């Protein structure tokens, strides 16, 4: 390839020099005529066509730029992909009868790195297939009775310590804790109660290197059955985290719920990524695949997450649309987030 480039460039230069020589010869004849004793004769130089001159000049430049561009393209690697560790919730398998083991094999083939909410007994199957437990339960909390219930704080502390131990044992980075329903409690009181119990367990989480996270939900869509959750605005959870002031107490940023309640997804990510331990994605408004039929540009969101240097998991929590093959949907949605 190098010799071919040189040959092309040399040919172009020869063309230019040939034109130059012809004009030099004409000028020489004109100069000689001036020295003659005979009356000077008018020597008419052969015209140089602008098109010929420009073509001759442009040829080596084009060849040079093309050659350099080609060499740079060959030497510059494509932008790296796979910057986001992707996981799944069980919802992506809605309508499928595939066994857990076969699901793991499919996920590993596609490129997923984890699974949310496996049982401790399922973890060996994950690891055998190159997957990791991305998120686990075990804090003694539920959507109904959560961190804001002072009357069960002793039970929550005991369960959370045990859950942290399990996570440390199986290699799961994050343990989820639900703040719970208000049932007439003010959000301010709920925040105070959540801070109180998280302060009781944060030291143990820090000692074991396990994240504790609270999930934001929406209180708008009745079908999601979360209409009384205290943590229905991202700001509430961020306030609790800042007051607890622990590197191991963060939020689970569920983009489906957050879009419904707050919007402004990428700005929230940029300004608060240090307080986010785990991310969930699903299409809005249908909670189905994160494709072009939804209102959010998840390709752009994925790039934002990756550019922020986020190292946690991003888990798919959508349900396949009616008639869709779950595996094909997983393949397609994985690629959308694969940046």
SULCORVEN-V675513 format. One line per field, one symbol per residue. phi: phi as a letter, one per 40 degrees, with the letter a starting at -180 (. if undefined). A space follows every 50 residues. Layout:
phi=???
This chain:
phi=.cccdcccccccccdcccccccccccccccccccccccddbcbccccbcd ccccccccdcccccccccccccccccccdcbgcbcbbbccdccdgcbccc cccccccccchcbabcfcccccddccccbgbbccabcibgbaccbbdccc cbccccccccccccccdcccgccbbcbccgccfgcccccccdcccccccc bcccccccgbcbbbccbbbbccccfbcbcccbbddcccccccccfbcbba bccccccccccbgfcccccccbdcbbbabbbacbccgbdcbccbcbcccc ccccccccgcbccbbcbcbccdgccdcccccccdccccb
